[in-house]
Amino acid sequence: MLTIKALSDFGCDIESGIKRCANNEGLYLKLVKTIPSNLGFNNLYEALKNNNLDDAFSYAHGLKGIVSNLSLDPLLKPISELTEHLRNKDNIDYSKYISLIETKRKELDNLL
C-alpha cells in the first residue's frame, strides 16, 4: 500500500507535491499511483528505439512535467537530464537514462 512515509523514504518532496494538489493528500496519492503505468514511458522508449528524437522529446518533456508536479524527485532527475539531451538532439546513447528511469519506475511501482 502506498503511503506518504514510503514516498518520503523513496526520496520524494512530499510537502511540495501535496501542496500542488491543493493540500489534498488523497488526491496526491491517487495521482502518484498512476505514474508507473503511464503510457508516456513506453511511448518515450519506442520513440528512442526508432531514433525519433522529436517525439522522444515530447514524451520526455510531458513526463518531466508530471513527475515534477508530483515532486517525484527520484524519477525527475533522470527524466530532466534525458529531456535536456533530447531538447539539444544530442547524439548519445540514451540507454543509461532508460535503465535508470525504469529502475526508479519499478521502485515506485513496488511501493504500490
Secondary structure, 3 states (H helix, E strand, C coil): CCCHHHHHHHCCCHHHHHHHCCCCHHHHHHHHHCCCCCHHHHHHHHHHHCCCHHHHHHHHHHHHHHHHHCCCHHHHHHHHHHHHHHHCCCCCCCHHHHHHHHHHHHHHHHHC
